[in-house]
Amino acid sequence: MHVDSPAEQDATDLISGAFSDAKELASAQIDKLKAEARQVGATAKITGIGLAFSIVAAIMAGQALGFGLMALGLPTWAAFAIVAVVVGVAGVIFLKYPRDIAEATD
């Protein structure tokens, strides 16, 4: 029967402890990543809801502008065409120059 010397036992304990610590650190890191993923998911959900409300508000604002132009005497088609062109041009500007706009608003 082979009996480990104290030096061998210390080395074995040291290696075992290192593996145990590494396992605990990996487990803690995985738990942290899971918590962060849940937080990102919740944030994405709230952002999606906010975006949906913003889209509805933008549609209603466009309708209000169109009806406002109609009240000023423009034909229906012209009033809504003006609103569509203005919003379309703004959209193209935002799509064509996103970095410039982002830098200007910082």
C-alpha positions, 0 to 999 in steps of 0.5 A, spaced: 500 500 500 502 506 497 501 512 502 502 519 500 508 523 503 506 530 506 508 534 500 504 529 495 498 530 500 499 538 500 500 538 492 494 534 491 490 539 496 492 545 493 490 542 486 484 540 488 483 547 491 484 550 485 480 546 481 474 547 486 475 555 486 475 555 478 469 551 478 466 556 483 468 562 479 465 559 473 459 557 476 458 564 479 460 567 472 455 563 469 450 565 474 452 572 472 451 572 465 444 569 466 442 574 470 445 579 465 441 576 459 434 576 463 436 584 464 437 585 457 431 581 455 426 585 460 430 591 457 428 589 450 421 588 452 420 594 455 423 598 449 419 594 444 413 596 448 415 604 448 417 603 440 410 601 439 407 606 443 411 611 439 409 608 432 402 609 434 403 616 436 407 618 430 401 615 426 396 619 430 400 625 429 401 624 422 393 624 421 392 630 425 397 634 421 393 631 415 386 633 417 389 640 420 391 641 413 385 639 410 381 644 415 386 650 412 382 648 405 387 643 402 384 637 398 384 631 402 389 628 397 394 634 398 394 634 405 396 627 406 401 627 401 404 633 404 405 630 410 407 623 407 413 627 403 415 631 409 415 625 414 419 621 408 424 626 407 426 626 414 426 618 414 431 618 408 435 624 412 435 619 418 437 613 414 442 616 410 446 620 415 445 616 422 452 618 424 452 625 423 445 626 426 448 622 432 454 626 433 450 632 432 445 630 438 451 628 443 
